Amino acid sequence: MPQLEDADPRFKWPVTVTHPIPAPAESVWAAISAPGNLEACHPFCEKNPVEVWPGPESRDSIHYLSGWVYERRFFRWIDGVGYDLEIGSRGGRSSLVSWRIVPGDDQGCRLSITVYPHLLQRIPVAVRWLPHLVWVRPTLTSYLSSVVKGFEWHVTRGEPVPRNQFGTHPWFSVPKRA
């Protein structure tokens, strides 16, 4: 998995999830590069308004089911392969994110998302490793797993992924009420 060459060296311990998708890489690229794609593919997305699309100057926002709104600002766009972006609340700190499609054969590929989280970055490394290990990494891994599964759902079924399809998430979804 290619790393973000421009990652700030203060960003420690990126979290990566890679998921096989039984579809050609071209189909996965069509899904991840479509404007507003998160509305159909992201299980915690309420809406995904687009400001500028496509390319390395792309900008959109994701409105999560939890009510949080994050802006995405793309700075690298590699046709057919993936992109790199910053994501965060308006005026707030940003995390770095890299999306990559790893081709397989004609019948499948893998989708990888790597996040360099801003959370805990202001805390000294010697102190932040434990909360990262027991809280940030597992929670972010769960989130990213749901996102890549959402793209698989959409690409292989041709329909939008249902909200909270793979379970709720403490940061980004509203728990279902009985």
Contacts in CASP RR format, 6 or more apart in sequence:
PFRMAT RR
TARGET T0000
AUTHOR 0000-0000-0000
METHOD contacts of the structure
MODEL  1
MPQLEDADPRFKWPVTVTHPIPAPAESVWAAISAPGNLEACHPFCEKNPV
EVWPGPESRDSIHYLSGWVYERRFFRWIDGVGYDLEIGSRGGRSSLVSWR
IVPGDDQGCRLSITVYPHLLQRIPVAVRWLPHLVWVRPTLTSYLSSVVKG
FEWHVTRGEPVPRNQFGTHPWFSVPKRA
1 16 0 8 1.000
1 18 0 8 1.000
1 100 0 8 1.000
1 102 0 8 1.000
1 112 0 8 1.000
1 114 0 8 1.000
2 98 0 8 1.000
2 100 0 8 1.000
3 14 0 8 1.000
3 98 0 8 1.000
3 114 0 8 1.000
4 14 0 8 1.000
4 84 0 8 1.000
4 96 0 8 1.000
4 98 0 8 1.000
4 114 0 8 1.000
4 116 0 8 1.000
6 75 0 8 1.000
6 76 0 8 1.000
6 84 0 8 1.000
6 96 0 8 1.000
7 14 0 8 1.000
7 96 0 8 1.000
7 116 0 8 1.000
8 96 0 8 1.000
8 116 0 8 1.000
10 121 0 8 1.000
11 96 0 8 1.000
11 116 0 8 1.000
11 117 0 8 1.000
11 118 0 8 1.000
11 121 0 8 1.000
12 121 0 8 1.000
12 125 0 8 1.000
12 128 0 8 1.000
12 132 0 8 1.000
13 129 0 8 1.000
13 132 0 8 1.000
13 137 0 8 1.000
14 114 0 8 1.000
14 115 0 8 1.000
14 116 0 8 1.000
14 117 0 8 1.000
15 114 0 8 1.000
15 115 0 8 1.000
15 117 0 8 1.000
15 136 0 8 1.000
15 137 0 8 1.000
15 140 0 8 1.000
15 141 0 8 1.000
15 144 0 8 1.000
16 112 0 8 1.000
16 113 0 8 1.000
16 114 0 8 1.000
16 115 0 8 1.000
16 144 0 8 1.000
17 112 0 8 1.000
17 113 0 8 1.000
17 141 0 8 1.000
17 144 0 8 1.000
17 145 0 8 1.000
17 147 0 8 1.000
17 148 0 8 1.000
18 102 0 8 1.000
18 110 0 8 1.000
18 111 0 8 1.000
18 112 0 8 1.000
18 148 0 8 1.000
19 110 0 8 1.000
19 111 0 8 1.000
19 112 0 8 1.000
19 145 0 8 1.000
19 148 0 8 1.000
19 149 0 8 1.000
19 152 0 8 1.000
20 108 0 8 1.000
20 109 0 8 1.000
20 110 0 8 1.000
21 28 0 8 1.000
21 108 0 8 1.000
21 109 0 8 1.000
21 110 0 8 1.000
21 111 0 8 1.000
21 148 0 8 1.000
21 151 0 8 1.000
21 152 0 8 1.000
21 155 0 8 1.000
21 156 0 8 1.000
22 107 0 8 1.000
22 108 0 8 1.000
22 152 0 8 1.000
22 156 0 8 1.000
23 107 0 8 1.000
23 108 0 8 1.000
23 109 0 8 1.000
23 152 0 8 1.000
23 155 0 8 1.000
23 156 0 8 1.000
24 106 0 8 1.000
24 107 0 8 1.000
24 108 0 8 1.000
24 109 0 8 1.000
25 80 0 8 1.000
25 101 0 8 1.000
25 102 0 8 1.000
25 103 0 8 1.000
25 104 0 8 1.000
25 108 0 8 1.000
25 109 0 8 1.000
26 80 0 8 1.000
27 155 0 8 1.000
28 101 0 8 1.000
28 109 0 8 1.000
28 111 0 8 1.000
28 151 0 8 1.000
28 155 0 8 1.000
29 79 0 8 1.000
29 80 0 8 1.000
29 81 0 8 1.000
29 82 0 8 1.000
29 101 0 8 1.000
31 37 0 8 1.000
31 40 0 8 1.000
31 41 0 8 1.000
31 151 0 8 1.000
31 154 0 8 1.000
31 155 0 8 1.000
32 41 0 8 1.000
32 82 0 8 1.000
32 83 0 8 1.000
32 99 0 8 1.000
32 101 0 8 1.000
32 111 0 8 1.000
32 151 0 8 1.000
33 54 0 8 1.000
33 79 0 8 1.000
33 80 0 8 1.000
33 82 0 8 1.000
33 83 0 8 1.000
34 40 0 8 1.000
35 50 0 8 1.000
35 53 0 8 1.000
35 54 0 8 1.000
35 60 0 8 1.000
36 48 0 8 1.000
36 49 0 8 1.000
36 50 0 8 1.000
36 53 0 8 1.000
36 60 0 8 1.000
37 48 0 8 1.000
38 45 0 8 1.000
38 48 0 8 1.000
38 60 0 8 1.000
38 62 0 8 1.000
39 45 0 8 1.000
39 47 0 8 1.000
39 48 0 8 1.000
39 160 0 8 1.000
40 154 0 8 1.000
40 160 0 8 1.000
40 161 0 8 1.000
41 147 0 8 1.000
41 150 0 8 1.000
41 151 0 8 1.000
41 153 0 8 1.000
41 154 0 8 1.000
41 155 0 8 1.000
41 160 0 8 1.000
41 161 0 8 1.000
42 48 0 8 1.000
42 62 0 8 1.000
42 147 0 8 1.000
42 150 0 8 1.000
42 161 0 8 1.000
43 146 0 8 1.000
43 147 0 8 1.000
43 149 0 8 1.000
43 150 0 8 1.000
43 161 0 8 1.000
43 162 0 8 1.000
43 163 0 8 1.000
43 164 0 8 1.000
43 165 0 8 1.000
43 166 0 8 1.000
43 167 0 8 1.000
43 173 0 8 1.000
44 64 0 8 1.000
44 65 0 8 1.000
44 66 0 8 1.000
44 143 0 8 1.000
44 146 0 8 1.000
44 147 0 8 1.000
44 163 0 8 1.000
44 164 0 8 1.000
44 169 0 8 1.000
44 172 0 8 1.000
44 173 0 8 1.000
45 62 0 8 1.000
45 63 0 8 1.000
45 64 0 8 1.000
45 65 0 8 1.000
46 63 0 8 1.000
46 64 0 8 1.000
46 65 0 8 1.000
46 67 0 8 1.000
46 163 0 8 1.000
47 63 0 8 1.000
48 60 0 8 1.000
48 61 0 8 1.000
48 62 0 8 1.000
48 63 0 8 1.000
49 60 0 8 1.000
49 61 0 8 1.000
49 63 0 8 1.000
50 58 0 8 1.000
50 59 0 8 1.000
50 60 0 8 1.000
51 59 0 8 1.000
51 60 0 8 1.000
51 61 0 8 1.000
52 58 0 8 1.000
52 59 0 8 1.000
53 60 0 8 1.000
54 77 0 8 1.000
55 74 0 8 1.000
55 77 0 8 1.000
55 83 0 8 1.000
56 74 0 8 1.000
56 75 0 8 1.000
56 76 0 8 1.000
56 77 0 8 1.000
56 83 0 8 1.000
57 74 0 8 1.000
58 72 0 8 1.000
58 73 0 8 1.000
58 74 0 8 1.000
58 77 0 8 1.000
58 83 0 8 1.000
58 85 0 8 1.000
59 71 0 8 1.000
59 72 0 8 1.000
59 73 0 8 1.000
59 74 0 8 1.000
60 71 0 8 1.000
60 72 0 8 1.000
61 69 0 8 1.000
61 70 0 8 1.000
61 71 0 8 1.000
61 72 0 8 1.000
62 69 0 8 1.000
62 70 0 8 1.000
62 72 0 8 1.000
62 87 0 8 1.000
63 69 0 8 1.000
64 70 0 8 1.000
64 171 0 8 1.000
64 172 0 8 1.000
64 173 0 8 1.000
65 163 0 8 1.000
65 164 0 8 1.000
65 172 0 8 1.000
65 173 0 8 1.000
65 174 0 8 1.000
66 171 0 8 1.000
66 172 0 8 1.000
66 173 0 8 1.000
66 174 0 8 1.000
67 174 0 8 1.000
68 89 0 8 1.000
68 171 0 8 1.000
68 172 0 8 1.000
69 89 0 8 1.000
69 90 0 8 1.000
70 87 0 8 1.000
70 88 0 8 1.000
70 89 0 8 1.000
71 87 0 8 1.000
71 88 0 8 1.000
71 89 0 8 1.000
71 90 0 8 1.000
72 85 0 8 1.000
72 86 0 8 1.000
72 87 0 8 1.000
72 88 0 8 1.000
72 97 0 8 1.000
73 85 0 8 1.000
73 86 0 8 1.000
73 87 0 8 1.000
73 94 0 8 1.000
74 83 0 8 1.000
74 84 0 8 1.000
74 85 0 8 1.000
75 84 0 8 1.000
75 85 0 8 1.000
75 86 0 8 1.000
76 83 0 8 1.000
76 84 0 8 1.000
76 85 0 8 1.000
77 83 0 8 1.000
80 101 0 8 1.000
81 100 0 8 1.000
81 101 0 8 1.000
82 98 0 8 1.000
82 99 0 8 1.000
82 100 0 8 1.000
82 101 0 8 1.000
83 98 0 8 1.000
83 99 0 8 1.000
84 96 0 8 1.000
84 97 0 8 1.000
84 98 0 8 1.000
84 99 0 8 1.000
85 96 0 8 1.000
85 97 0 8 1.000
85 99 0 8 1.000
86 94 0 8 1.000
86 95 0 8 1.000
86 96 0 8 1.000
86 97 0 8 1.000
87 94 0 8 1.000
87 95 0 8 1.000
87 97 0 8 1.000
88 94 0 8 1.000
88 95 0 8 1.000
88 118 0 8 1.000
93 118 0 8 1.000
93 121 0 8 1.000
94 118 0 8 1.000
95 115 0 8 1.000
95 116 0 8 1.000
95 117 0 8 1.000
95 118 0 8 1.000
95 119 0 8 1.000
96 115 0 8 1.000
96 116 0 8 1.000
97 113 0 8 1.000
97 114 0 8 1.000
97 115 0 8 1.000
97 116 0 8 1.000
98 112 0 8 1.000
98 113 0 8 1.000
98 114 0 8 1.000
99 111 0 8 1.000
99 112 0 8 1.000
99 113 0 8 1.000
100 111 0 8 1.000
100 112 0 8 1.000
100 113 0 8 1.000
100 114 0 8 1.000
101 109 0 8 1.000
101 110 0 8 1.000
101 111 0 8 1.000
101 112 0 8 1.000
102 109 0 8 1.000
102 110 0 8 1.000
102 111 0 8 1.000
102 112 0 8 1.000
103 109 0 8 1.000
104 110 0 8 1.000
111 148 0 8 1.000
111 151 0 8 1.000
111 152 0 8 1.000
112 148 0 8 1.000
113 144 0 8 1.000
113 147 0 8 1.000
113 148 0 8 1.000
115 140 0 8 1.000
115 144 0 8 1.000
117 136 0 8 1.000
117 140 0 8 1.000
119 136 0 8 1.000
120 128 0 8 1.000
120 131 0 8 1.000
120 132 0 8 1.000
120 136 0 8 1.000
121 128 0 8 1.000
123 131 0 8 1.000
139 169 0 8 1.000
139 170 0 8 1.000
139 171 0 8 1.000
142 169 0 8 1.000
143 169 0 8 1.000
143 171 0 8 1.000
143 172 0 8 1.000
145 166 0 8 1.000
146 165 0 8 1.000
146 166 0 8 1.000
146 167 0 8 1.000
146 169 0 8 1.000
149 161 0 8 1.000
149 165 0 8 1.000
149 166 0 8 1.000
150 161 0 8 1.000
150 165 0 8 1.000
150 166 0 8 1.000
153 159 0 8 1.000
153 161 0 8 1.000
153 165 0 8 1.000
154 160 0 8 1.000
154 161 0 8 1.000
163 173 0 8 1.000
164 173 0 8 1.000
164 176 0 8 1.000
167 173 0 8 1.000
168 174 0 8 1.000
168 175 0 8 1.000
168 176 0 8 1.000
END
